[in-house]
Amino acid sequence: MAGPLQGIQVIDITTNISGPSLTMILADLGAEVIKIERPDIGDDSRKMGPLWEGVGVYYLNINRNKRSIVIDIKSDEGKSLIYDLVKDADVFVENFRYGKAKSLGFGYEDLKALNDKLIYCSLSAYGQTGDKRSKPGYDAIVQADTGIMGINGSENGDVARAAVSILDQGSAMWGALGIVSALYHRKNTGEGQKVETSLYETGVFWMGYHMLAYMATGNEPKKMGSNHASFAPYGAFKTADNPIMIGISNNSLFARLCKVLGKEEWIEDTRFCTNIDRVKNREELNSSIEEVFKTKSAHEWIDMLEDGGVPSSVIEKVSSVITNPQTANTKMITGVNHPKISDLKLPRLPFQLSNTPLEIKKSPPLLGEDTVAILQERGVDQETIDQLINKGIIQR
């Protein structure tokens, strides 16, 4: 069955992580995504290591279900090709630094003049306004700039970035949601519009709880490792072998934990009676709990905790997640046919639709593999295509 965005055509002129993640979401939803890439180099993520059969795993992860066309976007003939694509498109997505799209002739007003129903999305590091709008910003830089890095890390250790690209892929989610919203509005009104999002705005949004906590108390949030500022016990604990994670957010769960640990006297202990008491006496409580956990192995404790209804997990390695039966049961990883990688498997989008199921139908494209086909479909004759190839305007 077709995805919900079947019939929507997206012109994707993005590179690296954030923009391609956004257009991957649209592609998985059924849109036709035409990925415009530079001659010879293509998307920077094609060579972001580690490489798998010569292809960067970053690229492989976020570029399935797309078609690749190579165009020299700085040449007049290349720009003309892109303008022709835009005239029939529904969506245009760019993640250039501020001002570059306009300087190249691909600003919102430029493309709106060609197609007033176009949904134009700008995904940037810091947004389109303010003193920082021209500042380059990778995920980790903006994690630092939005306070995420400042509260991430062990209590007495160094700060740390989140180990996944939360702002690249988070802003991609908001951009995709904005585009879908704009498409819905266009369906009702016929109007196109511009969608803007950024890593910085995403980071500030993710930090909402911590900002409100500061406004309420005047206390700067602190690094707490795996602990939680509002709940206790909540975090990682050592066992006889491997660490485990538990999360206790109310008195009922604390009582269950105490029963599993054989420490039912803690339930009425004035130090631990309420969550506020437990947060106040977190260090003492955590130390006492860990002493008990050290008497058995991680898996022994997890069996007991799960039987007792206590939220808990072994802290798994990536390799274990791949082979975890729950990963298979939720069908989160899908095998994909790829011309160079025989056993390529990719994680699907983390939601499902009952009537319009999402599929990974096409492997991440080789550089320029669809150039000729895309132009032929739009009426460009073979002689012209050959001339453009000879001039280096396009590649296949």
C-alpha positions as CSV (number, residue, x, y, z in Angstrom):
1,M,0.0,0.0,0.0
2,A,1.1,3.6,-0.7
3,G,2.4,5.8,2.1
4,P,0.3,8.8,3.3
5,L,2.5,11.3,1.4
6,Q,2.2,9.5,-1.9
7,G,2.1,12.0,-4.8
8,I,4.1,14.6,-2.8
9,Q,7.4,15.6,-4.5
10,V,10.2,16.9,-2.4
11,I,13.4,18.6,-3.7
12,D,16.1,17.9,-1.2
13,I,19.2,20.1,-1.4
14,T,20.4,19.3,2.1
15,T,23.6,17.5,3.4
16,N,25.1,16.1,6.5
17,I,22.6,14.9,9.2
18,S,19.8,17.2,10.0
19,G,18.4,17.9,6.6
20,P,18.7,14.4,5.2
21,S,17.1,13.1,8.4
22,L,14.1,15.3,7.7
23,T,13.7,14.3,4.1
24,M,14.1,10.6,5.1
25,I,11.0,11.0,7.2
26,L,9.1,12.4,4.3
27,A,10.4,9.7,2.0
28,D,9.5,6.9,4.4
29,L,6.0,8.5,4.5
30,G,5.7,7.9,0.8
31,A,6.9,11.2,-0.7
32,E,9.1,11.2,-3.8
33,V,12.4,12.7,-2.6
34,I,14.8,13.9,-5.2
35,K,18.2,14.4,-3.5
36,I,20.4,17.0,-5.3
37,E,24.1,16.3,-4.7
38,R,27.4,18.0,-5.7
39,P,29.5,16.5,-8.5
40,D,32.2,14.0,-7.4
41,I,31.6,14.6,-3.6
42,G,27.9,14.3,-3.1
43,D,26.5,14.6,0.4
44,D,29.3,15.1,3.0
45,S,27.9,12.2,5.0
46,R,28.8,9.7,2.2
47,K,32.4,9.7,3.7
48,M,31.6,10.1,7.4
49,G,33.2,7.1,9.0
50,P,33.1,4.3,9.8
51,L,32.7,3.2,6.2
52,W,30.8,0.1,5.1
53,E,32.0,-1.1,1.7
54,G,33.2,2.4,1.1
55,V,30.0,4.1,2.2
56,G,29.6,6.2,5.3
57,V,27.2,4.7,7.9
58,Y,25.8,8.1,8.6
59,Y,24.7,8.3,4.9
60,L,23.3,4.8,4.9
61,N,21.2,5.5,8.0
62,I,19.3,8.5,6.8
63,N,19.1,8.4,3.0
64,R,16.9,5.4,2.1
65,N,13.8,5.8,-0.1
66,K,15.4,8.7,-2.1
67,R,16.6,9.3,-5.6
68,S,20.0,10.9,-6.2
69,I,20.6,13.4,-9.0
70,V,24.0,15.2,-9.3
71,I,23.9,18.8,-10.4
72,D,26.4,21.6,-10.2
73,I,24.1,24.1,-8.4
74,K,26.6,27.0,-8.9
75,S,26.4,26.9,-12.7
76,D,23.6,28.7,-14.6
77,E,22.6,25.5,-16.4
78,G,22.5,23.6,-13.1
79,K,20.3,26.3,-11.5
80,S,18.0,26.2,-14.5
81,L,17.6,22.4,-14.0
82,I,16.7,22.9,-10.3
83,Y,14.3,25.7,-11.1
84,D,12.5,23.3,-13.5
85,L,12.3,20.7,-10.7
86,V,10.9,23.3,-8.3
87,K,8.1,24.3,-10.7
88,D,6.5,20.9,-10.3
89,A,7.5,20.2,-6.7
90,D,5.4,20.4,-3.5
91,V,8.3,20.8,-1.0
92,F,11.8,22.2,-1.1
93,V,14.2,21.6,1.8
94,E,17.6,23.3,2.5
95,N,20.0,23.4,5.4
96,F,22.5,25.9,4.2
97,R,24.1,28.4,6.5
98,Y,22.1,31.6,6.8
99,G,22.0,33.6,3.6
100,K,23.6,31.0,1.3
101,A,20.4,29.7,-0.3
102,K,19.5,33.3,-1.2
103,S,22.9,34.0,-2.6
104,L,22.7,30.9,-4.8
105,G,19.3,31.9,-6.1
106,F,17.4,29.4,-4.0
107,G,15.9,31.7,-1.4
108,Y,12.2,31.4,-0.4
109,E,11.2,34.4,-2.5
110,D,13.1,33.2,-5.5
111,L,11.4,29.8,-5.5
112,K,8.0,31.2,-4.5
113,A,8.1,33.3,-7.7
114,L,8.3,30.0,-9.6
115,N,5.8,28.1,-7.6
116,D,3.5,29.9,-5.2
117,K,2.1,26.7,-3.8
118,L,5.6,25.5,-2.7
119,I,6.3,24.5,0.9
120,Y,9.8,25.8,1.5
121,C,11.7,24.5,4.6
122,S,14.8,26.0,6.1
123,L,16.6,23.9,8.7
124,S,19.5,25.7,10.3
125,A,21.7,25.7,13.3
126,Y,20.5,28.9,15.0
127,G,17.4,30.0,13.1
128,Q,16.9,32.9,10.6
129,T,17.0,35.8,13.1
130,G,19.3,37.1,15.8
131,D,23.1,37.6,16.1
132,K,23.9,33.9,15.9
133,R,21.9,33.2,12.7
134,S,25.2,33.1,10.7
135,K,27.1,31.0,13.2
136,P,28.0,27.5,12.1
137,G,26.7,24.9,14.5
138,Y,27.0,21.2,14.6
139,D,24.9,19.1,17.0
140,A,27.5,19.0,19.8
141,I,28.1,22.8,19.5
142,V,24.4,23.6,19.9
143,Q,24.1,21.0,22.7
144,A,26.7,23.2,24.5
145,D,24.9,26.4,23.5
146,T,21.5,25.3,24.8
147,G,22.7,24.0,28.1
148,I,22.1,20.3,27.3
149,M,25.8,19.5,27.6
150,G,26.2,21.5,30.8
151,I,23.8,19.2,32.6
152,N,24.9,15.9,31.0
153,G,27.7,13.8,32.5
154,S,28.5,12.3,35.9
155,E,28.0,14.4,39.0
156,N,31.7,14.7,39.8
157,G,33.0,14.3,36.3
158,D,33.4,16.1,33.0
159,V,30.4,17.4,31.0
160,A,29.5,15.2,28.1
161,R,27.5,15.5,24.9
162,A,24.6,13.2,24.3
163,A,26.0,10.3,22.4
164,V,23.4,10.5,19.6
165,S,22.6,13.5,17.4
166,I,19.6,14.6,19.3
167,L,19.4,18.1,17.9
168,D,20.1,17.1,14.3
169,Q,17.4,14.5,14.3
170,G,15.2,16.3,16.7
171,S,15.1,19.4,14.5
172,A,14.4,17.0,11.5
173,M,11.3,15.8,13.3
174,W,10.0,19.3,13.9
175,G,10.8,20.3,10.3
176,A,8.9,17.3,9.0
177,L,6.0,18.0,11.3
178,G,6.0,21.6,10.1
179,I,6.0,20.5,6.4
180,V,3.1,18.1,7.0
181,S,1.2,20.9,8.7
182,A,1.9,23.3,5.9
183,L,0.7,20.7,3.3
184,Y,-2.5,20.2,5.3
185,H,-3.0,24.0,5.3
186,R,-2.3,24.1,1.5
187,K,-4.9,21.4,0.9
188,N,-7.5,23.6,2.6
189,T,-6.4,27.0,1.2
190,G,-4.2,26.5,-1.8
191,E,-1.4,28.5,-0.1
192,G,2.2,27.6,0.1
193,Q,4.4,28.9,2.9
194,K,7.8,28.8,4.5
195,V,8.7,26.4,7.4
196,E,11.6,27.2,9.7
197,T,13.2,25.2,12.4
198,S,16.7,24.9,13.9
199,L,18.9,22.9,16.2
200,Y,18.9,25.8,18.7
201,E,15.2,26.0,18.9
202,T,15.0,22.2,19.4
203,G,17.6,22.4,22.2
204,V,15.8,25.1,24.0
205,F,12.5,23.1,23.7
206,W,14.2,19.9,25.0
207,M,15.4,21.9,28.0
208,G,12.0,23.2,28.9
209,Y,11.7,21.3,32.2
210,H,15.1,22.4,33.4
211,M,14.4,26.0,32.5
212,L,11.1,26.0,34.4
213,A,12.8,24.3,37.3
214,Y,15.3,27.1,37.4
215,M,12.6,29.8,37.1
216,A,10.8,28.1,40.0
217,T,13.7,27.7,42.4
218,G,16.6,29.9,41.2
219,N,18.9,26.9,41.3
220,E,21.0,26.0,38.3
221,P,20.4,22.4,37.3
222,K,23.4,20.1,37.9
223,K,25.0,17.2,36.2
224,M,23.5,14.0,37.8
225,G,24.7,11.2,35.6
226,S,22.0,8.6,35.3
227,N,20.1,10.1,38.3
228,H,17.0,12.2,38.0
229,A,16.6,15.6,39.6
230,S,13.0,15.0,40.6
231,F,12.9,11.3,41.6
232,A,14.8,8.9,43.8
233,P,15.9,6.2,43.6
234,Y,16.3,6.7,39.8
235,G,19.5,5.8,38.1
236,A,22.2,3.2,37.4
237,F,23.4,0.8,40.2
238,K,26.2,-1.7,40.3
239,T,25.5,-5.4,40.8
240,A,27.7,-8.3,41.2
241,D,28.7,-8.1,37.6
242,N,27.0,-5.5,35.3
243,P,25.1,-2.3,36.1
244,I,21.4,-2.0,35.9
245,M,19.0,0.9,35.7
246,I,15.9,1.4,37.9
247,G,13.3,4.2,37.8
248,I,11.1,4.9,40.9
249,S,8.7,7.8,40.5
250,N,6.2,7.3,43.3
251,N,5.6,5.7,46.7
252,S,3.9,2.6,45.2
253,L,6.9,1.7,43.1
254,F,9.3,2.4,46.0
255,A,7.3,-0.1,48.1
256,R,7.6,-2.7,45.4
257,L,11.4,-2.1,45.2
258,C,11.7,-2.5,49.0
259,K,9.9,-5.8,48.9
260,V,12.2,-7.1,46.1
261,L,15.3,-6.0,48.0
262,G,14.0,-7.5,51.2
263,K,14.1,-4.1,52.9
264,E,10.4,-3.5,53.7
265,E,11.4,-1.5,56.7
266,W,12.5,1.3,54.3
267,I,8.8,1.9,53.4
268,E,8.1,3.5,56.7
269,D,11.6,5.0,57.3
270,T,11.2,8.7,57.8
271,R,14.2,9.3,55.5
272,F,12.5,7.7,52.6
273,C,8.7,8.0,53.2
274,T,8.0,10.4,50.3
275,N,9.7,11.1,47.1
276,I,10.7,14.5,48.5
277,D,12.4,12.7,51.4
278,R,14.1,10.3,49.1
279,V,15.4,13.0,46.8
280,K,16.7,14.9,49.9
281,N,18.5,11.7,51.1
282,R,19.4,10.4,47.7
283,E,23.0,9.7,48.4
284,E,22.3,7.6,51.5
285,L,19.5,5.8,49.9
286,N,21.4,5.0,46.7
287,S,24.4,3.7,48.7
288,S,22.2,1.4,50.7
289,I,20.4,0.1,47.6
290,E,23.7,-0.6,45.8
291,E,25.0,-2.6,48.7
292,V,22.1,-5.0,48.3
293,F,22.3,-5.1,44.5
294,K,26.0,-6.1,44.7
295,T,24.9,-9.4,46.2
296,K,23.5,-10.8,42.9
297,S,24.1,-10.6,39.2
298,A,22.4,-8.1,37.0
299,H,20.1,-10.7,35.3
300,E,19.2,-12.2,38.6
301,W,18.1,-8.8,39.8
302,I,16.2,-7.9,36.6
303,D,14.2,-11.2,36.8
304,M,13.3,-10.3,40.4
305,L,12.5,-6.7,39.7
306,E,10.4,-7.4,36.7
307,D,8.4,-10.1,38.6
308,G,7.9,-7.4,41.3
309,G,6.7,-4.8,38.9
310,V,9.6,-2.5,39.3
311,P,10.7,-0.5,36.1
312,S,14.2,-1.7,35.4
313,S,16.7,-2.9,32.7
314,V,20.1,-4.2,32.2
315,I,22.2,-1.4,30.6
316,E,22.6,-3.0,27.2
317,K,25.3,-2.8,24.6
318,V,24.5,-1.8,21.0
319,S,25.2,-5.3,19.8
320,S,22.6,-6.6,22.3
321,V,20.0,-4.2,21.2
322,I,20.3,-5.4,17.6
323,T,19.7,-9.1,18.6
324,N,17.2,-8.3,21.4
325,P,13.9,-10.2,20.7
326,Q,12.0,-7.0,21.4
327,T,13.7,-5.4,18.5
328,A,12.6,-8.3,16.3
329,N,9.1,-8.3,17.7
330,T,8.6,-4.6,17.0
331,K,10.2,-5.1,13.5
332,M,12.3,-2.1,14.1
333,I,15.2,-3.3,11.9
334,T,14.5,-4.0,8.2
335,G,16.7,-5.7,5.6
336,V,17.3,-3.6,2.5
337,N,18.7,-4.6,-0.9
338,H,21.9,-2.6,-1.6
339,P,24.2,-2.9,-4.6
340,K,27.3,-2.9,-2.5
341,I,26.3,-4.1,1.0
342,S,24.7,-7.6,1.0
343,D,23.4,-7.6,4.5
344,L,22.3,-3.9,5.0
345,K,19.7,-3.5,7.7
346,L,18.2,-0.2,8.7
347,P,16.0,1.0,11.6
348,R,12.5,2.1,10.5
349,L,10.7,5.2,11.6
350,P,9.5,4.5,15.2
351,F,5.8,4.7,14.5
352,Q,3.3,2.6,12.5
353,L,0.1,3.4,10.6
354,S,-2.5,0.7,10.2
355,N,-4.0,1.8,6.8
356,T,-1.0,3.3,5.2
357,P,2.0,1.3,6.4
358,L,5.5,2.7,6.0
359,E,8.1,0.8,4.1
360,I,11.8,1.0,3.3
361,K,11.4,0.3,-0.4
362,K,14.7,1.7,-1.8
363,S,18.3,1.5,-0.5
364,P,20.3,4.8,0.0
365,P,21.1,5.7,-3.6
366,L,24.6,5.6,-5.1
367,L,25.8,9.1,-6.0
368,G,23.9,10.3,-9.1
369,E,22.3,6.9,-9.8
370,D,19.0,8.5,-10.8
371,T,20.3,11.6,-12.6
372,V,19.4,10.4,-16.1
373,A,16.1,8.9,-15.2
374,I,14.9,12.0,-13.4
375,L,15.7,14.3,-16.3
376,Q,14.2,11.9,-18.9
377,E,11.0,11.8,-16.9
378,R,10.8,15.5,-17.1
379,G,11.2,15.6,-20.9
380,V,14.9,16.4,-21.2
381,D,16.2,14.7,-24.4
382,Q,19.2,12.4,-24.5
383,E,21.3,14.8,-26.5
384,T,20.9,17.6,-23.9
385,I,21.6,15.1,-21.1
386,D,24.8,14.0,-22.9
387,Q,25.9,17.6,-23.4
388,L,25.3,18.4,-19.7
389,I,27.3,15.4,-18.7
390,N,30.2,16.4,-21.0
391,K,30.2,19.9,-19.4
392,G,30.3,18.5,-15.9
393,I,26.9,20.1,-15.0
394,I,25.4,16.7,-14.1
395,Q,26.9,13.2,-13.4
396,R,25.6,9.7,-13.5
